[in-house]
């Protein structure tokens, strides 16, 4: 019996050895990072910045592919169907891990089962921004203006259930502000109408580029603390709305079955990239804050964000479709 058990152990170790060796020399070919959104956004820029530095560490090209469509499902499924060998990864945003499961009745993937969380890359704080014609420079003034002019304000988002929509509805609930929701299919279309005055407000990140160019006016950042990239802009907490913490966030994930040692290897390498001063400076320029941390911390973050969104959707009457 002892001889048979020893033989079995040797056989098992023989199977594990090639896997361990493969991980030691990984990657053996170019690594793909699939971004399930279009090119040019904050997620795309963040992933490309990280990918460039990872290529230097890994001595292999790290190729970023944009595969947008169907609420990010198309690109996400490409990652899910890939071999779990670390050569195909996903660059994700919060809806992939959280909102999609709450908003899409027949979501073709299970975020908990089919995705392997690797690291929380960065967070995108949201900003309350208005058209310059709106006679308000603080949240209190905007609330008072809306109450005095009940049909004057409308706000744009990238759709029902988006972080921008939830944030604005929470502001309305807490302040009594009156504003009509106008959903758009793309943030660029909402920005165009905001600049043109067809809508009057957003809670978003992309609008801040237009604030810097003088076309729009920022009122507050949706957090308890000021954003390091715009230190002169007050936070929501400073204006009486403590705990009003809303942001988008970006991730790196893999397919189901990605070996734990490989998850830890990629996590450690990405953390080194995010700690580089040049990366932090560049991300802050585009209103993005690098995060990092362990894969376990990221998994816990996903679950807490899902619970928070589920409660917010119930309060706003948002249901899966």
Number of C-alpha atoms within 10 A of each C-alpha: 6 7 8 9 10 11 12 12 12 12 11 11 11 11 11 12 11 11 12 14 10 14 17 13 9 18 17 14 12 15 21 19 25 27 28 28 24 14 15 10 12 22 26 21 16 24 22 19 16 19 21 15 18 20 15 11 13 18 13 15 16 23 15 20 19 16 17 17 13 10 14 19 19 15 22 30 18 17 25 22 12 15 15 18 18 22 17 22 27 28 28 28 24 20 21 21 22 21 20 23 20 20 19 13 11 10 14 10 16 12 19 15 10 17 22 24 27 30 26 28 27 24 23 22 21 27 28 24 25 28 22 19 10 17 11 18 15 16 19 14 14 21 20 17 18 20 16 11 12 13 11 15 22 18 23 27 26 19 17 17 25 19 22 25 23 22 24 23 23 18 20 14 13 11 16 14 22 23 22 17 19 16 17 16 10 11 18 13 14 24 23 13 17 24 19 12 17 16 22 23 32 28 29 28 22 20 27 21 14 15 17 12 9 11 16 22 22 24 21 24 28 27 22 19 17 19 22 13 15 14 10 10 16 20 24 25 18 14 14 13 17 14 12 18 17 23 21 20 21 25 24 25 29 29 25 19 14 19 17 12 12 19 19 15 14 20 22 17 15 23 19 15 21 23 13 11 10 10 18 17 14 15 22 16 14 18 21 29 24 21 17 23 16 16 22 12 14 19 17 11 13 19 14 13 15 20 14 12 19 20 12 17 21 10 13 15 9 15 14 14 9
